[in-house]
Every structure is written in C-alpha cells, then in structure tokens.
Amino acid sequence: MSPTTETVPDRSAFATAIVRPDLPPGGEDQARADLYALLSRLLLAAPDAALLDALASSDPILAEGGDPALERAWDQLTVASGVMAPRLVHDEFSALFVSVGTPPVDPYGSRYLAGYMNDTPLAHLREDLARLGLARIQGRGEFEDHLGALCETMRVLVAGAPGIRRQPLDVQRRFFEAHIGSWCMRALDDIGNAEGANYYRLVARFAQAFLAIEAESFGVGEESDEQA
C-alpha cells in the first residue's frame, strides 16, 4: 500500500461530496481511504523497511491555505521514516503496544469509553458491523475496537472492498461519531506521550491531524444536512 500523494482538498469537500456506492471513489475519497489504510497499518504493526522507504519518498501533503497541521505532521513523519532503522521502530512498537502484561498503551474503544477491555462499547460496535455486513477476520489478534482496526473499517466504508460496497457519507459519519470520534484523541495523546515514544509520537501527531479534519468535516456535513 502506497501512502497518498494527493493534494489534500478543502476540508468542506470531504463532507459535501455526493457518495455513489455504485461508482469508484473520487479523488478526495480515495485520498481519505489511503490515509485510513496507512493509519491502520501503522497502528496494528510496526512498519517494515519497505513501508518506511515508501513513506520517506512520499510527496508532501499540501494544505492549500487551510490548517497546516496535517501538512506539518506528514512532513515530520516522512522525514523520520527516512532516518529511523526498521529494527528500532519495531522495538518501539513492541515496547508500547506488545509488552508483557499490560502494555503502556491499549488503544481500544472499550478501555477509553467504559474503562475495561472487551466491554459494552465493543458489543455495540459488533452490532453495527453486522448491520454493515462486516466482521472480524478469523485469526486476527486484535478486537474490532482497536483504533487500527477501526481505521481499516473506515477505509472500507469510504472506498469499499471486494464484494463490499462503499457507504454513503451519512453512514460514514454515524460510524465515526459512534465508535471513533469520542475517544481517539485521548488514545493518541497517550501514544504520543508514552515513555519511549519516538517514531510513534509522530504517528500519533499525524493521526490526530487527520482525524481532526475528519471530525470537523463530518460536522460540516451534518450542518449542511440540517440546513437543507
């Protein structure tokens, strides 16, 4: 999977584009899907040498007069990807997310919303996934409310997948607000501020910048719906 090299459009374009599930995603939606896919990959596993090289050689994201936070965060992430040794990034990921016992960071929705792993928020998420015709792949180690797994779900909602139609914007918005928006920034703060977070401090900063645009854009779309 190659990181997006698309220019980031005006954030209102994210929310006002008409989604036709029977057509391939347009440029803005494909850019969104690519960024969700990248975040999913980085949050579920340490990047290997090939992904670090791809990130290091990626084109800039241009804010085009909007909030430059995403542009800056992307630039910092791509620069770090060119100088970090894959082994060090792997060791950092393991220390943050896979340590013996309770790891320093557990980016699961149930933990942030209910205080416990595998709690009611996960049950509600599974109900929504079932309604969308989605389910956890057999053999996957992470629960569905892991932030990386949720980013992959958003990628599918935005762009579709083999045998799965992409979803209208209001479905994307409801899923994001119900299962991601209320807790993701706290989880990313915890990742960025965790002891030993170096590369993943930049991953967290990039994720926050992108998801903030998504949250604001969905809000713009909701306001537009109410005024229509």
N, C-alpha and C positions, 0 to 999 in steps of 0.2 A: 504494500500500500504506500503510495507516494503522498507526502504531505501536499496540501493545496498550494498552488502558486497563483491562485486567482486573486485579483484585487478585491478587497472587502467592500461591498456596496454600502450605501447609506443604510443605517440600521432600520429605518422605516420600511425599506424594501423587503427585509426579511419577513415582516408581519403582514404586508399588504399584497404580496404576490398571490395570485389565484392558483391553488394547487389542483391539478387534474390528475387523479390517481392513475388514469389510463395512459398518461404520457410520461416520457422520461423526465427526470428533474431538470429544471433550468439551471443557469449558471450559479445563481445565489444559493439555491437549494443544494446543488452539488457541492459547493464550497462548504456549506454548513455540514453536510453529511461527511465530507472528508475530515473536517476538524473534529467532529464527534468520533469518527473512526480512529483518528490519531490519539485523542484523549483516552479512548477505551484501551487501545494498545498499550499506552504508557502507564495507565493505572492498574492494569491487570498483570503486567510482566515488565521486567526491565528491558529496555531497548537493546538489541544486539548491534554488532558493528555495522551491519548493512543499514539499519534504520538510523543510527547516529550519522553515518555518512550521508544518507539521503537528506536528513534534516540540516546538516551543515551546509549542503549545497543548494538548499531551497532558496527560491526568490523571496524578497521581502513581502510582507503584507502591508498594503498601503491604506492608510485610514481615510484619505481623501477629504481632509478638513474636519473629520469627526473626532471623537475621543481617541487620542493616540495610544491608550493603554494597551490595546491588543497589538498594535504595531511594535511598541517597545518590548512587550513581553515575548513576542515571537522572535524579535531580533536577539534578545538575550538568550533565549532557548537555543536558537540555531548556532550562535557563537559558541555556547557551552558544548553543544553536540560535536563541534569540530575539535575540541581540545580535551574532552573527557575520555579516559580509557574505558572501553566496554566493561572490563573486569571491575573497575571502581564503581561504575554505575550499577552493575549487578549487585555488588556487595552492599551498596547504599540501599537499593530496593529491598534486599533481604533483611537488612537491619531495621528498616522502617515498617515493613509490612509482613514479614515472614519469620520473625524471631521466635525462639522457643517461649511457650507460654503466651501471654497477651502481648501482641506487638505494640509498639508505640502509637501506631495509627491503625484504626479499623474503620475504613470509610464505607460503612454500611448504614443505610437509611434507618433501620430499626434501632440501631445503637443511638443515633442522634435524635430520633423522634420519640422513642419510648424508653431509652436508657438500657435496653437489653438487646442482645443479638436474637435474630430469628423470632421476632415478636409480631404483634398485630399489624404494624405497617407492612411487613413482608407478606402477610396473608392478603391484605388489601391489594398489594401490588400484583400478586399472583392472580387474583380475580380479574384485575384489569388486563393483564397479559393474556389470560384465557379468552376474554372477550375480543381481544385483537387477533386471536389466533396464533399467539406467540407462547413459547415455553422454553424453559432452561434446557440446553443441550445436555444429553446424557454424558456423564463423565466429567463435566465441568466442576471444578472445586469450589468456585465462589457462588454464594447465593445471589439471587436475582437483584437484591437491593444494594449490591456493591456498586459504588459510583462508576466504576469502569464498565460494569455490565449494563447499567442504566444509560451510559453514553452510547453503547452499542445498540440498545433498544431505540434510542432517539435517532441513530443513524438509519435504522430500518424504517422508522416512521417517516423520516424525511425523504429517503431515497428509494425505499423498497428493497427487496431481496428476491432471489429466485423463488418463484411461487408465492410471494407476498407483495401485495400492492402497497405503495406508499400511501400515507394517510393525509387527509385534509389538515389545514393549519389549525382548525379548532381542536382536532384530536391531539395533535402535537402539543398544543398549548395546555390542554387539560392534563395530559400525562406529565408534562414538565412541572406544572404547578403542583400537582398532587404528589409527585414522587421524587422530585429533584430540587426545585427552587427553594423550599423552606429550610433546607439543611446543608446544601452542598457547599456554601461559602464557609460555614463553620468547619466542615471536614477539611476543606482546602487550606484554611488557616492553620489547622492542626498539622497538616502535612508540611506546609511551608515553615512553620515554627518549631518543628520537631528537632531534637538534638541530632546532629549528623546529617540533616537535610542540606544538600548542596545542589546537585542537579535537580532533585525533586522539589526544591524550593522554587526553582524556575518553572518546572512543570506546573506546580500549584498556581503560581502567579499567572501563567498563560491560561490555565483553565478558568481561573476567576475572571479574567478579562473577557474571554469568550462567552462564558455562561452569564455574565452580567449583561452583555449585549443581547443574548437570547431572552433573558428575563425582561429586559426593557422593551425589546421588540414585541414580545407576546403581549405586554401591557399596552403597547401602541395598538396592536391588532384588536385587543378587547375594547379599547376606547372607540375605535373605528366602528366595530360591530354595534356598540351601544348607540352611536350617533346615526347609524344607517336607518 
